[in-house]
Amino acid sequence: MARKKFKKIYNYNCTITDEVFKTTKEAPNPEELISIKAYYELNPDKDDRPDHIKQKLTEE
């Protein structure tokens, strides 16, 4: 029987929203990581998401 491959999971915190997210790759600069929500708050001109997604997020 084959052994299950072990995958290391890294937990990181967003420096702005303090949101926790997981990834399977180690970040080279974990102190510079931000969440997608924080990125779009900092760069509203680069927000290319569809309108129905933007409306859903404003309702929350």
CHARMM-style PDB file with segment names, atoms N, HN, CA, C and O in Angstrom:
ATOM      1  N   MET     1       0.848  -1.179   0.000  1.00  0.00      PROA
ATOM      2  CA  MET     1       0.000   0.000   0.000  1.00  0.00      PROA
ATOM      3  C   MET     1       0.890   1.238   0.000  1.00  0.00      PROA
ATOM      4  O   MET     1       1.883   1.298   0.724  1.00  0.00      PROA
ATOM      5  N   ALA     2       0.533   2.207  -0.803  1.00  0.00      PROA
ATOM      6  HN  ALA     2      -0.274   2.159  -1.391  1.00  0.00      PROA
ATOM      7  CA  ALA     2       1.335   3.426  -0.920  1.00  0.00      PROA
ATOM      8  C   ALA     2       1.093   4.337   0.278  1.00  0.00      PROA
ATOM      9  O   ALA     2      -0.011   4.412   0.818  1.00  0.00      PROA
ATOM     10  N   ARG     3       2.136   5.009   0.666  1.00  0.00      PROA
ATOM     11  HN  ARG     3       3.033   4.948   0.228  1.00  0.00      PROA
ATOM     12  CA  ARG     3       2.023   5.946   1.782  1.00  0.00      PROA
ATOM     13  C   ARG     3       1.500   7.280   1.269  1.00  0.00      PROA
ATOM     14  O   ARG     3       1.820   7.708   0.160  1.00  0.00      PROA
ATOM     15  N   LYS     4       0.710   7.911   2.078  1.00  0.00      PROA
ATOM     16  HN  LYS     4       0.450   7.563   2.978  1.00  0.00      PROA
ATOM     17  CA  LYS     4       0.168   9.213   1.717  1.00  0.00      PROA
ATOM     18  C   LYS     4       1.267  10.261   1.829  1.00  0.00      PROA
ATOM     19  O   LYS     4       2.000  10.307   2.817  1.00  0.00      PROA
ATOM     20  N   LYS     5       1.370  11.096   0.810  1.00  0.00      PROA
ATOM     21  HN  LYS     5       0.775  11.058   0.008  1.00  0.00      PROA
ATOM     22  CA  LYS     5       2.399  12.133   0.806  1.00  0.00      PROA
ATOM     23  C   LYS     5       2.019  13.228   1.805  1.00  0.00      PROA
ATOM     24  O   LYS     5       0.883  13.703   1.827  1.00  0.00      PROA
ATOM     25  N   PHE     6       2.973  13.606   2.610  1.00  0.00      PROA
ATOM     26  HN  PHE     6       3.895  13.220   2.592  1.00  0.00      PROA
ATOM     27  CA  PHE     6       2.753  14.644   3.612  1.00  0.00      PROA
ATOM     28  C   PHE     6       2.948  16.013   2.978  1.00  0.00      PROA
ATOM     29  O   PHE     6       3.986  16.271   2.368  1.00  0.00      PROA
ATOM     30  N   LYS     7       1.962  16.893   3.116  1.00  0.00      PROA
ATOM     31  HN  LYS     7       1.119  16.684   3.612  1.00  0.00      PROA
ATOM     32  CA  LYS     7       2.055  18.241   2.586  1.00  0.00      PROA
ATOM     33  C   LYS     7       2.059  19.226   3.732  1.00  0.00      PROA
ATOM     34  O   LYS     7       1.131  19.247   4.541  1.00  0.00      PROA
ATOM     35  N   LYS     8       3.079  20.030   3.807  1.00  0.00      PROA
ATOM     36  HN  LYS     8       3.833  20.012   3.149  1.00  0.00      PROA
ATOM     37  CA  LYS     8       3.186  21.026   4.872  1.00  0.00      PROA
ATOM     38  C   LYS     8       2.265  22.191   4.553  1.00  0.00      PROA
ATOM     39  O   LYS     8       2.228  22.663   3.416  1.00  0.00      PROA
ATOM     40  N   ILE     9       1.530  22.653   5.541  1.00  0.00      PROA
ATOM     41  HN  ILE     9       1.561  22.270   6.465  1.00  0.00      PROA
ATOM     42  CA  ILE     9       0.616  23.783   5.383  1.00  0.00      PROA
ATOM     43  C   ILE     9       1.136  24.935   6.225  1.00  0.00      PROA
ATOM     44  O   ILE     9       1.448  24.770   7.404  1.00  0.00      PROA
ATOM     45  N   TYR    10       1.224  26.096   5.606  1.00  0.00      PROA
ATOM     46  HN  TYR    10       0.971  26.229   4.647  1.00  0.00      PROA
ATOM     47  CA  TYR    10       1.706  27.295   6.280  1.00  0.00      PROA
ATOM     48  C   TYR    10       0.521  28.218   6.546  1.00  0.00      PROA
ATOM     49  O   TYR    10      -0.303  28.447   5.661  1.00  0.00      PROA
ATOM     50  N   ASN    11       0.437  28.744   7.756  1.00  0.00      PROA
ATOM     51  HN  ASN    11       1.106  28.559   8.476  1.00  0.00      PROA
ATOM     52  CA  ASN    11      -0.603  29.700   8.132  1.00  0.00      PROA
ATOM     53  C   ASN    11       0.003  31.090   8.210  1.00  0.00      PROA
ATOM     54  O   ASN    11       1.049  31.294   8.825  1.00  0.00      PROA
ATOM     55  N   TYR    12      -0.671  32.043   7.575  1.00  0.00      PROA
ATOM     56  HN  TYR    12      -1.521  31.877   7.075  1.00  0.00      PROA
ATOM     57  CA  TYR    12      -0.202  33.422   7.577  1.00  0.00      PROA
ATOM     58  C   TYR    12      -1.339  34.352   7.972  1.00  0.00      PROA
ATOM     59  O   TYR    12      -2.509  34.044   7.744  1.00  0.00      PROA
ATOM     60  N   ASN    13      -0.996  35.488   8.563  1.00  0.00      PROA
ATOM     61  HN  ASN    13      -0.046  35.739   8.748  1.00  0.00      PROA
ATOM     62  CA  ASN    13      -1.969  36.513   8.925  1.00  0.00      PROA
ATOM     63  C   ASN    13      -1.796  37.710   8.010  1.00  0.00      PROA
ATOM     64  O   ASN    13      -0.675  38.104   7.687  1.00  0.00      PROA
ATOM     65  N   CYS    14      -2.918  38.285   7.596  1.00  0.00      PROA
ATOM     66  HN  CYS    14      -3.829  37.965   7.858  1.00  0.00      PROA
ATOM     67  CA  CYS    14      -2.881  39.523   6.827  1.00  0.00      PROA
ATOM     68  C   CYS    14      -2.452  40.638   7.776  1.00  0.00      PROA
ATOM     69  O   CYS    14      -2.955  40.731   8.896  1.00  0.00      PROA
ATOM     70  N   THR    15      -1.536  41.471   7.337  1.00  0.00      PROA
ATOM     71  HN  THR    15      -1.127  41.396   6.427  1.00  0.00      PROA
ATOM     72  CA  THR    15      -1.027  42.535   8.200  1.00  0.00      PROA
ATOM     73  C   THR    15      -2.024  43.674   8.369  1.00  0.00      PROA
ATOM     74  O   THR    15      -1.893  44.467   9.302  1.00  0.00      PROA
ATOM     75  N   ILE    16      -3.017  43.776   7.490  1.00  0.00      PROA
ATOM     76  HN  ILE    16      -3.124  43.133   6.732  1.00  0.00      PROA
ATOM     77  CA  ILE    16      -3.984  44.875   7.558  1.00  0.00      PROA
ATOM     78  C   ILE    16      -5.281  44.432   8.234  1.00  0.00      PROA
ATOM     79  O   ILE    16      -5.716  45.050   9.206  1.00  0.00      PROA
ATOM     80  N   THR    17      -5.900  43.366   7.727  1.00  0.00      PROA
ATOM     81  HN  THR    17      -5.547  42.863   6.937  1.00  0.00      PROA
ATOM     82  CA  THR    17      -7.195  42.928   8.245  1.00  0.00      PROA
ATOM     83  C   THR    17      -7.074  41.867   9.327  1.00  0.00      PROA
ATOM     84  O   THR    17      -8.074  41.507   9.948  1.00  0.00      PROA
ATOM     85  N   ASP    18      -5.876  41.361   9.564  1.00  0.00      PROA
ATOM     86  HN  ASP    18      -5.064  41.654   9.059  1.00  0.00      PROA
ATOM     87  CA  ASP    18      -5.608  40.307  10.543  1.00  0.00      PROA
ATOM     88  C   ASP    18      -6.370  39.017  10.222  1.00  0.00      PROA
ATOM     89  O   ASP    18      -6.659  38.218  11.113  1.00  0.00      PROA
ATOM     90  N   GLU    19      -6.688  38.828   8.943  1.00  0.00      PROA
ATOM     91  HN  GLU    19      -6.453  39.477   8.219  1.00  0.00      PROA
ATOM     92  CA  GLU    19      -7.357  37.625   8.470  1.00  0.00      PROA
ATOM     93  C   GLU    19      -6.319  36.504   8.348  1.00  0.00      PROA
ATOM     94  O   GLU    19      -5.186  36.747   7.934  1.00  0.00      PROA
ATOM     95  N   VAL    20      -6.706  35.291   8.704  1.00  0.00      PROA
ATOM     96  HN  VAL    20      -7.627  35.093   9.039  1.00  0.00      PROA
ATOM     97  CA  VAL    20      -5.793  34.147   8.647  1.00  0.00      PROA
ATOM     98  C   VAL    20      -6.055  33.376   7.360  1.00  0.00      PROA
ATOM     99  O   VAL    20      -7.206  33.095   7.027  1.00  0.00      PROA
ATOM    100  N   PHE    21      -5.001  33.035   6.641  1.00  0.00      PROA
ATOM    101  HN  PHE    21      -4.066  33.263   6.911  1.00  0.00      PROA
ATOM    102  CA  PHE    21      -5.153  32.203   5.459  1.00  0.00      PROA
ATOM    103  C   PHE    21      -4.040  31.175   5.400  1.00  0.00      PROA
ATOM    104  O   PHE    21      -2.973  31.351   5.989  1.00  0.00      PROA
ATOM    105  N   LYS    22      -4.316  30.076   4.662  1.00  0.00      PROA
ATOM    106  HN  LYS    22      -5.183  29.933   4.183  1.00  0.00      PROA
ATOM    107  CA  LYS    22      -3.392  28.948   4.586  1.00  0.00      PROA
ATOM    108  C   LYS    22      -2.860  28.825   3.167  1.00  0.00      PROA
ATOM    109  O   LYS    22      -3.530  29.184   2.199  1.00  0.00      PROA
ATOM    110  N   THR    23      -1.637  28.308   3.064  1.00  0.00      PROA
ATOM    111  HN  THR    23      -1.092  28.017   3.850  1.00  0.00      PROA
ATOM    112  CA  THR    23      -1.052  28.016   1.766  1.00  0.00      PROA
ATOM    113  C   THR    23      -0.108  26.831   1.907  1.00  0.00      PROA
ATOM    114  O   THR    23       0.362  26.528   3.004  1.00  0.00      PROA
ATOM    115  N   THR    24       0.164  26.168   0.802  1.00  0.00      PROA
ATOM    116  HN  THR    24      -0.218  26.414  -0.089  1.00  0.00      PROA
ATOM    117  CA  THR    24       1.070  25.027   0.833  1.00  0.00      PROA
ATOM    118  C   THR    24       2.490  25.421   0.463  1.00  0.00      PROA
ATOM    119  O   THR    24       3.399  24.594   0.540  1.00  0.00      PROA
ATOM    120  N   LYS    25       2.695  26.666   0.066  1.00  0.00      PROA
ATOM    121  HN  LYS    25       1.957  27.338   0.004  1.00  0.00      PROA
ATOM    122  CA  LYS    25       4.040  27.149  -0.242  1.00  0.00      PROA
ATOM    123  C   LYS    25       4.490  28.118   0.835  1.00  0.00      PROA
ATOM    124  O   LYS    25       3.692  28.887   1.371  1.00  0.00      PROA
ATOM    125  N   GLU    26       5.757  28.071   1.139  1.00  0.00      PROA
ATOM    126  HN  GLU    26       6.405  27.446   0.704  1.00  0.00      PROA
ATOM    127  CA  GLU    26       6.307  29.002   2.118  1.00  0.00      PROA
ATOM    128  C   GLU    26       6.517  30.354   1.449  1.00  0.00      PROA
ATOM    129  O   GLU    26       7.074  30.428   0.354  1.00  0.00      PROA
ATOM    130  N   ALA    27       6.076  31.409   2.097  1.00  0.00      PROA
ATOM    131  HN  ALA    27       5.623  31.349   2.986  1.00  0.00      PROA
ATOM    132  CA  ALA    27       6.212  32.752   1.540  1.00  0.00      PROA
ATOM    133  C   ALA    27       7.607  33.296   1.805  1.00  0.00      PROA
ATOM    134  O   ALA    27       8.129  33.148   2.910  1.00  0.00      PROA
ATOM    135  N   PRO    28       8.225  33.931   0.793  1.00  0.00      PROA
ATOM    136  CA  PRO    28       9.558  34.498   1.014  1.00  0.00      PROA
ATOM    137  C   PRO    28       9.531  35.691   1.971  1.00  0.00      PROA
ATOM    138  O   PRO    28      10.482  35.901   2.724  1.00  0.00      PROA
ATOM    139  N   ASN    29       8.442  36.476   1.946  1.00  0.00      PROA
ATOM    140  HN  ASN    29       7.670  36.305   1.335  1.00  0.00      PROA
ATOM    141  CA  ASN    29       8.298  37.643   2.822  1.00  0.00      PROA
ATOM    142  C   ASN    29       6.930  37.598   3.498  1.00  0.00      PROA
ATOM    143  O   ASN    29       6.023  38.312   3.069  1.00  0.00      PROA
ATOM    144  N   PRO    30       6.753  36.797   4.524  1.00  0.00      PROA
ATOM    145  CA  PRO    30       5.425  36.664   5.133  1.00  0.00      PROA
ATOM    146  C   PRO    30       4.920  37.942   5.793  1.00  0.00      PROA
ATOM    147  O   PRO    30       3.710  38.105   5.956  1.00  0.00      PROA
ATOM    148  N   GLU    31       5.808  38.847   6.175  1.00  0.00      PROA
ATOM    149  HN  GLU    31       6.791  38.714   6.043  1.00  0.00      PROA
ATOM    150  CA  GLU    31       5.351  40.087   6.801  1.00  0.00      PROA
ATOM    151  C   GLU    31       4.739  41.052   5.785  1.00  0.00      PROA
ATOM    152  O   GLU    31       4.104  42.030   6.180  1.00  0.00      PROA
ATOM    153  N   GLU    32       4.915  40.802   4.490  1.00  0.00      PROA
ATOM    154  HN  GLU    32       5.431  40.008   4.168  1.00  0.00      PROA
ATOM    155  CA  GLU    32       4.355  41.667   3.451  1.00  0.00      PROA
ATOM    156  C   GLU    32       3.060  41.117   2.857  1.00  0.00      PROA
ATOM    157  O   GLU    32       2.482  41.740   1.966  1.00  0.00      PROA
ATOM    158  N   LEU    33       2.598  39.967   3.333  1.00  0.00      PROA
ATOM    159  HN  LEU    33       3.067  39.462   4.056  1.00  0.00      PROA
ATOM    160  CA  LEU    33       1.394  39.364   2.772  1.00  0.00      PROA
ATOM    161  C   LEU    33       0.144  40.112   3.220  1.00  0.00      PROA
ATOM    162  O   LEU    33       0.014  40.495   4.383  1.00  0.00      PROA
ATOM    163  N   ILE    34      -0.778  40.314   2.270  1.00  0.00      PROA
ATOM    164  HN  ILE    34      -0.673  40.003   1.325  1.00  0.00      PROA
ATOM    165  CA  ILE    34      -2.076  40.906   2.588  1.00  0.00      PROA
ATOM    166  C   ILE    34      -3.155  40.071   1.910  1.00  0.00      PROA
ATOM    167  O   ILE    34      -2.883  39.375   0.932  1.00  0.00      PROA
ATOM    168  N   SER    35      -4.355  40.139   2.419  1.00  0.00      PROA
ATOM    169  HN  SER    35      -4.576  40.705   3.213  1.00  0.00      PROA
ATOM    170  CA  SER    35      -5.463  39.386   1.840  1.00  0.00      PROA
ATOM    171  C   SER    35      -5.961  40.089   0.580  1.00  0.00      PROA
ATOM    172  O   SER    35      -5.597  41.232   0.305  1.00  0.00      PROA
ATOM    173  N   ILE    36      -6.786  39.396  -0.168  1.00  0.00      PROA
ATOM    174  HN  ILE    36      -7.081  38.467   0.056  1.00  0.00      PROA
ATOM    175  CA  ILE    36      -7.341  39.962  -1.396  1.00  0.00      PROA
ATOM    176  C   ILE    36      -8.229  41.155  -1.063  1.00  0.00      PROA
ATOM    177  O   ILE    36      -8.214  42.163  -1.769  1.00  0.00      PROA
ATOM    178  N   LYS    37      -8.994  41.039   0.003  1.00  0.00      PROA
ATOM    179  HN  LYS    37      -9.006  40.220   0.577  1.00  0.00      PROA
ATOM    180  CA  LYS    37      -9.872  42.134   0.428  1.00  0.00      PROA
ATOM    181  C   LYS    37      -9.059  43.387   0.741  1.00  0.00      PROA
ATOM    182  O   LYS    37      -9.435  44.489   0.343  1.00  0.00      PROA
ATOM    183  N   ALA    38      -7.952  43.221   1.450  1.00  0.00      PROA
ATOM    184  HN  ALA    38      -7.647  42.326   1.774  1.00  0.00      PROA
ATOM    185  CA  ALA    38      -7.099  44.358   1.793  1.00  0.00      PROA
ATOM    186  C   ALA    38      -6.434  44.939   0.552  1.00  0.00      PROA
ATOM    187  O   ALA    38      -6.255  46.153   0.457  1.00  0.00      PROA
ATOM    188  N   TYR    39      -6.065  44.086  -0.398  1.00  0.00      PROA
ATOM    189  HN  TYR    39      -6.210  43.099  -0.321  1.00  0.00      PROA
ATOM    190  CA  TYR    39      -5.435  44.565  -1.633  1.00  0.00      PROA
ATOM    191  C   TYR    39      -6.380  45.480  -2.400  1.00  0.00      PROA
ATOM    192  O   TYR    39      -5.976  46.544  -2.868  1.00  0.00      PROA
ATOM    193  N   TYR    40      -7.641  45.068  -2.527  1.00  0.00      PROA
ATOM    194  HN  TYR    40      -7.969  44.203  -2.146  1.00  0.00      PROA
ATOM    195  CA  TYR    40      -8.601  45.890  -3.255  1.00  0.00      PROA
ATOM    196  C   TYR    40      -8.979  47.149  -2.482  1.00  0.00      PROA
ATOM    197  O   TYR    40      -9.373  48.143  -3.092  1.00  0.00      PROA
ATOM    198  N   GLU    41      -8.871  47.132  -1.159  1.00  0.00      PROA
ATOM    199  HN  GLU    41      -8.551  46.324  -0.663  1.00  0.00      PROA
ATOM    200  CA  GLU    41      -9.096  48.354  -0.387  1.00  0.00      PROA
ATOM    201  C   GLU    41      -7.972  49.354  -0.629  1.00  0.00      PROA
ATOM    202  O   GLU    41      -8.210  50.560  -0.694  1.00  0.00      PROA
ATOM    203  N   LEU    42      -6.750  48.853  -0.762  1.00  0.00      PROA
ATOM    204  HN  LEU    42      -6.556  47.874  -0.710  1.00  0.00      PROA
ATOM    205  CA  LEU    42      -5.605  49.729  -1.012  1.00  0.00      PROA
ATOM    206  C   LEU    42      -5.536  50.190  -2.466  1.00  0.00      PROA
ATOM    207  O   LEU    42      -5.035  51.280  -2.742  1.00  0.00      PROA
ATOM    208  N   ASN    43      -6.032  49.374  -3.399  1.00  0.00      PROA
ATOM    209  HN  ASN    43      -6.439  48.488  -3.174  1.00  0.00      PROA
ATOM    210  CA  ASN    43      -5.958  49.677  -4.830  1.00  0.00      PROA
ATOM    211  C   ASN    43      -7.338  49.590  -5.472  1.00  0.00      PROA
ATOM    212  O   ASN    43      -7.592  48.655  -6.231  1.00  0.00      PROA
ATOM    213  N   PRO    44      -8.235  50.529  -5.195  1.00  0.00      PROA
ATOM    214  CA  PRO    44      -9.581  50.431  -5.774  1.00  0.00      PROA
ATOM    215  C   PRO    44      -9.588  50.610  -7.295  1.00  0.00      PROA
ATOM    216  O   PRO    44     -10.514  50.146  -7.961  1.00  0.00      PROA
ATOM    217  N   ASP    45      -8.581  51.266  -7.849  1.00  0.00      PROA
ATOM    218  HN  ASP    45      -7.829  51.642  -7.308  1.00  0.00      PROA
ATOM    219  CA  ASP    45      -8.529  51.448  -9.297  1.00  0.00      PROA
ATOM    220  C   ASP    45      -8.197  50.144 -10.031  1.00  0.00      PROA
ATOM    221  O   ASP    45      -8.467  50.032 -11.226  1.00  0.00      PROA
ATOM    222  N   LYS    46      -7.626  49.172  -9.346  1.00  0.00      PROA
ATOM    223  HN  LYS    46      -7.407  49.263  -8.375  1.00  0.00      PROA
ATOM    224  CA  LYS    46      -7.282  47.885  -9.955  1.00  0.00      PROA
ATOM    225  C   LYS    46      -8.348  46.824  -9.694  1.00  0.00      PROA
ATOM    226  O   LYS    46      -8.141  45.652 -10.008  1.00  0.00      PROA
ATOM    227  N   ASP    47      -9.475  47.217  -9.131  1.00  0.00      PROA
ATOM    228  HN  ASP    47      -9.643  48.169  -8.877  1.00  0.00      PROA
ATOM    229  CA  ASP    47     -10.546  46.275  -8.808  1.00  0.00      PROA
ATOM    230  C   ASP    47     -11.291  45.907 -10.085  1.00  0.00      PROA
ATOM    231  O   ASP    47     -12.118  46.681 -10.568  1.00  0.00      PROA
ATOM    232  N   ASP    48     -11.000  44.724 -10.634  1.00  0.00      PROA
ATOM    233  HN  ASP    48     -10.328  44.096 -10.241  1.00  0.00      PROA
ATOM    234  CA  ASP    48     -11.607  44.284 -11.885  1.00  0.00      PROA
ATOM    235  C   ASP    48     -12.615  43.152 -11.679  1.00  0.00      PROA
ATOM    236  O   ASP    48     -12.924  42.406 -12.609  1.00  0.00      PROA
ATOM    237  N   ARG    49     -13.117  43.035 -10.461  1.00  0.00      PROA
ATOM    238  HN  ARG    49     -12.866  43.640  -9.706  1.00  0.00      PROA
ATOM    239  CA  ARG    49     -14.097  41.993 -10.177  1.00  0.00      PROA
ATOM    240  C   ARG    49     -15.436  42.362 -10.803  1.00  0.00      PROA
ATOM    241  O   ARG    49     -15.723  43.545 -10.988  1.00  0.00      PROA
ATOM    242  N   PRO    50     -16.269  41.359 -11.137  1.00  0.00      PROA
ATOM    243  CA  PRO    50     -17.600  41.641 -11.679  1.00  0.00      PROA
ATOM    244  C   PRO    50     -18.466  42.395 -10.665  1.00  0.00      PROA
ATOM    245  O   PRO    50     -18.244  42.317  -9.457  1.00  0.00      PROA
ATOM    246  N   ASP    51     -19.446  43.116 -11.179  1.00  0.00      PROA
ATOM    247  HN  ASP    51     -19.627  43.180 -12.160  1.00  0.00      PROA
ATOM    248  CA  ASP    51     -20.298  43.953 -10.329  1.00  0.00      PROA
ATOM    249  C   ASP    51     -21.086  43.147  -9.298  1.00  0.00      PROA
ATOM    250  O   ASP    51     -21.267  43.607  -8.171  1.00  0.00      PROA
ATOM    251  N   HSD    52     -21.558  41.948  -9.664  1.00  0.00      PROA
ATOM    252  HN  HSD    52     -21.410  41.574 -10.580  1.00  0.00      PROA
ATOM    253  CA  HSD    52     -22.355  41.173  -8.701  1.00  0.00      PROA
ATOM    254  C   HSD    52     -21.511  40.728  -7.506  1.00  0.00      PROA
ATOM    255  O   HSD    52     -22.047  40.561  -6.411  1.00  0.00      PROA
ATOM    256  N   ILE    53     -20.236  40.538  -7.688  1.00  0.00      PROA
ATOM    257  HN  ILE    53     -19.801  40.674  -8.578  1.00  0.00      PROA
ATOM    258  CA  ILE    53     -19.362  40.180  -6.566  1.00  0.00      PROA
ATOM    259  C   ILE    53     -19.122  41.395  -5.679  1.00  0.00      PROA
ATOM    260  O   ILE    53     -19.097  41.273  -4.454  1.00  0.00      PROA
ATOM    261  N   LYS    54     -18.945  42.557  -6.283  1.00  0.00      PROA
ATOM    262  HN  LYS    54     -18.965  42.655  -7.278  1.00  0.00      PROA
ATOM    263  CA  LYS    54     -18.751  43.784  -5.498  1.00  0.00      PROA
ATOM    264  C   LYS    54     -19.988  44.084  -4.660  1.00  0.00      PROA
ATOM    265  O   LYS    54     -19.869  44.495  -3.505  1.00  0.00      PROA
ATOM    266  N   GLN    55     -21.179  43.881  -5.232  1.00  0.00      PROA
ATOM    267  HN  GLN    55     -21.276  43.547  -6.170  1.00  0.00      PROA
ATOM    268  CA  GLN    55     -22.417  44.125  -4.494  1.00  0.00      PROA
ATOM    269  C   GLN    55     -22.558  43.154  -3.325  1.00  0.00      PROA
ATOM    270  O   GLN    55     -22.994  43.544  -2.242  1.00  0.00      PROA
ATOM    271  N   LYS    56     -22.193  41.898  -3.538  1.00  0.00      PROA
ATOM    272  HN  LYS    56     -21.838  41.581  -4.418  1.00  0.00      PROA
ATOM    273  CA  LYS    56     -22.299  40.901  -2.476  1.00  0.00      PROA
ATOM    274  C   LYS    56     -21.375  41.256  -1.314  1.00  0.00      PROA
ATOM    275  O   LYS    56     -21.737  41.057  -0.154  1.00  0.00      PROA
ATOM    276  N   LEU    57     -20.198  41.774  -1.611  1.00  0.00      PROA
ATOM    277  HN  LEU    57     -19.904  41.935  -2.553  1.00  0.00      PROA
ATOM    278  CA  LEU    57     -19.251  42.135  -0.564  1.00  0.00      PROA
ATOM    279  C   LEU    57     -19.676  43.394   0.191  1.00  0.00      PROA
ATOM    280  O   LEU    57     -19.390  43.516   1.382  1.00  0.00      PROA
ATOM    281  N   THR    58     -20.351  44.329  -0.473  1.00  0.00      PROA
ATOM    282  HN  THR    58     -20.583  44.230  -1.441  1.00  0.00      PROA
ATOM    283  CA  THR    58     -20.806  45.532   0.218  1.00  0.00      PROA
ATOM    284  C   THR    58     -21.987  45.223   1.138  1.00  0.00      PROA
ATOM    285  O   THR    58     -22.206  45.937   2.117  1.00  0.00      PROA
ATOM    286  N   GLU    59     -22.754  44.164   0.837  1.00  0.00      PROA
ATOM    287  HN  GLU    59     -22.576  43.584   0.042  1.00  0.00      PROA
ATOM    288  CA  GLU    59     -23.880  43.775   1.686  1.00  0.00      PROA
ATOM    289  C   GLU    59     -23.414  43.166   3.004  1.00  0.00      PROA
ATOM    290  O   GLU    59     -24.135  43.230   4.000  1.00  0.00      PROA
ATOM    291  N   GLU    60     -22.234  42.584   3.023  1.00  0.00      PROA
ATOM    292  HN  GLU    60     -21.649  42.533   2.214  1.00  0.00      PROA
ATOM    293  CA  GLU    60     -21.738  41.913   4.234  1.00  0.00      PROA
ATOM    294  C   GLU    60     -21.331  42.872   5.299  1.00  0.00      PROA
ATOM    295  OT1 GLU    60     -20.895  42.454   6.372  1.00  0.00      PROA
TER     296      GLU     60
END
